[in-house]
Amino acid sequence: MNYFLESAGIALNAIWANKLRSFMTVLGNIVAVTSIIAVVSLIQGMNAYVTDAIITDVGADNFTVQRMPVVRTEADEERVRNNPRITMADAEAIRRYGDYVGAVAGQANASTRITYGNVSIDSVQIRGVSRDYLYFSTFTADAGRLISPIEVDASRPLTVLGWQTADRLFGPADPIDKTIKIGGRHFRVIGVSEKKGSTFGQSQDEFAIVPLGAFFKIFGSRTGGMHLLVKPRSPELVNAAMDEATVALRIERRLRPAEPDNFGMFTSDTLLALYHTATTGIFAVLVGVVGLSLVVGGIVIMNIMLMVVSERTREIGLRKALGARRRDIVWQILTESVTLSTFGGVVGIVLGFILAFIISKVSPLPATVEPWSIAIGLGITAGVGLFFGLYPAMRAARLDPIEALRRE
């Protein structure tokens, strides 16, 4: 250990004595590690961000029934184009045949203008919900209360506003029990949903929740945005509940055994798998391209270390004449190479985190600092220094001490 620390000290002194040359030597490593740390931080932040957004929207133990499944080809898109709309009859069928199903809520989405006094907001998302929506954690009330099942069944003109919608309409004033217009119809505000923030710059708090019957009075019963939220009796029964829902819908829609499903079914895992499938290749290419910079940086380090060996030929010859073994010379040169490379890695790690932090502040892309990325950055740079320093070290060890001492 003492020998390693002594060699590292010699390497640091050499770096300090030749500041400009050392900086230019490790510049490739600095750029590569900065890019890798920034990319990894952004990738990890984006993965966590998207996972949280999907689970928050769908629910960890729920699944969604929609008009169309995931389509990957034009042929699939053409086949499902004429799928029938999701209706509350489908929800009743799932509830009737699903022994493992705990709750089924219908939700329809559309956009329209909301008005309060002289303040109007265009294109606000309106969510019509059926009575079972209370069983799903995606619906919350930070102020006031949610719409009760009895009020939903009676299609009462009540609404729960998203946090941003309430803030834009009422400002600091209390919105509870105020009357607003949604699509030209009067609704009484009874609650405000808790703040959810934004996803990639798109606000998740710009909406209004109304009873499904009231929603149909505004937009009509043939809206294409209807889907079902299904909650199993317990999280471990998700797959069984999905099988029951599939059978129920096929019976309700009178599908023959040979006919494919004319509906789509999703869980949060399904959407996450689609996201990872779409992005894994892109992220791998990004990291691979950035990793090429490390190879370039390693070649530069090897060239510099060859020059160092040439400059210090007499020193190496003197050490060998005084009894230094070949492995001592190899160890010294390798230690200097690894120290030089790791020094560039440390600088790159710091700059990478700073770059990721700046990007997350000036754009909707999130960044997450992972401790293992620091270890990877240090490990990669140390490995580069070790690999590309091996040839100069072996060349230095093979020097003949007599010939080395003769050189000027």
N, C-alpha and C positions, 0 to 999 in steps of 0.2 A: 504493500500500500504506500509506504514512504517513497519507494522508487517511482511509483506511478505519479504521486503528488509532485515529486521533484521534476519529473519529465513534463508534467502539465504546467508547472511553474516556468520551466524553460520555454515551453511553447507560448505561454501568455506573454512572457518577456519579449519573445520574438515578434508576436503580434503587435505589442505596444511600440517596439522599436521601429517597426515598418508599418505604420498605421494605414497609409494609403494603399500600399500593396496588399496588406491583409484584407482591407475593406473590399478592394476589387476582386480579390481571390474568392471571398465568401459571398459576393454580391449575388451570384447565381443561386446559392443556397438560401439567402435571405428572401429573394423574390419567390422561389419555389415554396418555401415553408410558409411565407406570408400568404400566398395564394391558397395553399392546402388548408391551413388553419381557418382562413376566412371562408373558404368553400364548405369545409366540414361543419363549421359553426352555423352557417346559413342553412345547410342541408338538415342538420339536426334540429335547428329551430323551426324550419318549415315542416319537418315531419311531425314534431310535437304539436305545432300549431294546427296543422290539418287534421291530425288525429283527434285533438281536443274539439275542433270545430265539428267534425263528423259525429263524434260520440255525443256532443251536446245537441246537435240537430236531430239525430236519429235515436240516440239512447243506446247505452251499452248492452242492454238485455232486451231490446225491442227489435221488431222488423217492420218494414214498410211494404205495402202492396200498391203498385202503380200500374198505370195503363200499359206501359211499355217496359220490356226488360232492357238489359244492356245490349246494344247493337254494335257490332264491330265491322260489318260489311254492308254494302248497299243492298245485297240480297236480303239480309236480315231486316234491314230497315223497311224494305218494300213489303216483307211478309207481315210485319207487325203494325204497318201504317193504319190498317183498318180495325185494329183491336177495339172492342167496345169500351166505353167509358166506365170508370169505377163508380159504383153507386152504393147507396146505403143498403140496398138489397144484398150486395156482396158482403157487407159488414154483418148483416143478420145471418147470412149463411155460415160465415166463419164462426160466429158466436153460437149458432145452433149445432154445428157439427164438431166444434173444437173443444174436446174435454180438457186439453192442456192450455187453452186460451183463457187468460184472465180478463182482458179488456180489449175492445176494438173501438177505435175512435176514427170517425171520418173527418178529413180536413180538406177544404177547398181554398185555393189561393187565386187572387186577382188583384189588380191595382186600380186605384181611383183617387179622386181628390177628397181631402178632409178639410173642413172649414170650421173655424171658431171665430165669431165676430168678423173682424177685418183681416184675419190671418188665414191664409190658405196654403196647403201643402199638396203638391201634385204627385201623382204616381206613388202613393203610399200602398204598401202591400197589405191587403185585407185577408185575414185568415178566418174562414168560417169553420166552426168546430161542432162536433156532436157531443152528447152528454158524457161520454167516457174519457174526454180529453183530460180530465182532472187526474187520471191515473198515470199520466206521463210527466216526467220531471222536466221536460222541455218548456212547460208552461208554469210560470211563476208570477207572483205579485209582490213587489217590493213595498208598494203603498196601496191602501184599500184592500180589495179582495178580488177573487176570480168569479166568473159567472157560474152559478149553481146549476146542477143537472136539471132541476125543475124549470129554471129560467131558460135553459137551452131548449128544452122540449117545447116550451111555450113561445119560442122565438121572440123573447122580449128584446126591445131595442136598447141593449146594454153593450158596453164595450170595455175592454182592457187595452190600454195603449202601451206601445213600446216606449222605452225611456226617452229616446231622442224625439219621437213624435210628440210626447207630452211636453218636453222641454221647448220645442219649437212653437207649439201652439200656445202654451200658457206661461213660459218663462219661469220666474220664481213663484208664481201664484199656485195655489193648490188646485189641481184639476179634478179632484173627486167631486162627484155630483154636478159637474158642469155638463151642459148639453152641447154637442157638436153635430156637424152634418157629415155623413159619410155617403158619398154618391148621391147627395141631395136628400137623404133621409136623416131624421133626427135620432141621435143615440145619446144615452146618458153614460158618462164615464164613471165606472165604479172601481177601477184599479189601474195601477201602472206597473208594468213588468220591470224586473230588476235589470240593471245595465249589463249588456253582454259584450259591448265593444264592437270591433269591426274585424272582418276577414278579408285580407289583402286589400285594405282600403275601402271595402264595402260595408256600410253600417249594418249591424244585425239588430238595431233598436228602432228601425223605421217601419212600424207595422201597427195594426189594430186587430184585436181578436173580437169576433162577434158570433152569436149563435148561428148555426148552419142555416136554419130556416130564414133568418134575417138576411144572411148572405145571399140566398137564392132570390129573395125579393129584390135585391139590388142588381144582381148579375144574371139571374135566370138559373134554372135548374140544370141546364145543359152545358155548364162551364166545363172546360177541359182540364182544369187544374185539380180535380178531386183525387185524393189518395187516402189510403187507410193506414193507421198506426195500430200495430198489434202488439200486445204485451202478454207474454206467457205467464203462467201461474208462478213460475220460479225461473231464475236465469238459466239453470241447467236444462230446461225443457224447451229451449229456443228451437232446436232442430225438429223435435217432435211436433211442436206447435206449427212450425212452417209446413211440415208434411200434412198435418190436418187441414191447414188453411188451403193448401194446394188442392187437396181432395174436395174440400167444401166448394171452392170456386169452380172446379171442373164440373161438379154436380149441378151447381146453380146455373152454369152457363151451357149445360147439356153438351159437353164435349165428348166425342167418342174416344175410345182408348187410343186410336192411332193418331188423333189430332193433337198438335202441340198446344202448350199453354198459351192462352191469349191475354196474358197479364205478366207483369214483372214483380219480382220479390227480392228485397234487399235487406241486408243487415249492415251494421256499421263495419263489420269485418269484410263484407263484400265490397263496400266502397273503398275501404282502406287497401284491400288487395288490388283493386283497379288503379288506385293512386300509385301504389308502389310499383306495379307493373309498368305504368306509364313513365315513371320518373327514374327507376333504378338504372336503366341504360344510359339516360342522359347524365346522371350523376357520376356513373362509372367513367364515361368519356371525359367529363370535366376533370375528375381527379387524375385520370390517365394522362391527359394533355398537360396538366400542371406538373405531374410527376416527371415529364421529360426534362423540365428545367433542372431537376435534381441531377440527372445524368450529365447535362451540360456543366453544372456546377462541380460535379465530381471530376470531370475531365480537366477543368481548370485547376482544381486542387492538385490533381496528379502532376500536371505540368509545373505548377509552382513548387511542389515538393521535389521534383526532379532538379529544378533549378537550385533549391535549397541544398540538396545533396551535393550538387556541383560546387556551390559556394563554400560549403563546409567540408570539402574533401580533406584538407590538412587536419582539421579538428577530428574528423572520424578516424583518419590514419593514426593520429596521436593517441586517441582513446584505445584503439586496437593494439597499438604498440605497448601501452601501459597495462594491457591485460583484459580489455573489454572483449566479451565474446560476441559472436555474430548475433545471437538472440538479444543481447543488450542493445546493439545498434538498431536491430529491427524494432525492438520495443520502443526505443526513443523516437524513431521517425514515425512509427504508427501513432504513438501518443500525441505527437505534434500535429499529425494530420487529423486525428479524431478531434482533438481540442479545437483546431482551427475550424473544422466543419461544424462541430457542435456550437461553437461561438456564433456562427452564422445562423444556426437553427434557433438559438435562444432569441436573437434579435428578430428573426422571422416570426417566431411565436408571438412576441409582444406586438409587433406590427400587424400580424394577422388578426389578433383580438381587437386591436384598435380599428382596423379596417372594417371588420364585421360589425362592431359597435356603431361606427359612423353610418354604414349602409342601413342598419336597422333603424337608425334615427331619422334618416332622410328619405326612407322608402317604406312601403308596407311589408317588406320582407323581414321576418323575425330572425334573431340570432340567439343561439344557446351555446354557452361555453361548456364543453365537456372535458373533464379531467383527463380522460383517456386520449383525447386529441393532443394534449401536451406531451404525454408519454410517446405517442406515435411520432410527433414532430422531432423530439429529441432522439428517439430510436432510429428514425430514418436518416437523420443527418449524421449520427454516429456511425451507422452502417455505411453510409456513403464515404465518410472519411476513412473508415477501416478498409473498405474494398479498394478505393482508388489510391490509398496510401501504401498498399501492400507492395506494389511493384517498385516504387522509389525506395521503400525500406529494404527490400531484398537486394536491390542494386547497391545500396549503401553498404549492406552487410558483406557483399562480395568484394568490396574494394581491398586491394592488397595494401597493407599498411606502409610498406617501403615505397611503393609507387605513389601512394597518397601523400606521404611526407615530402616527396621530391617536388610536388606541384606547387607553383606559386599562387 
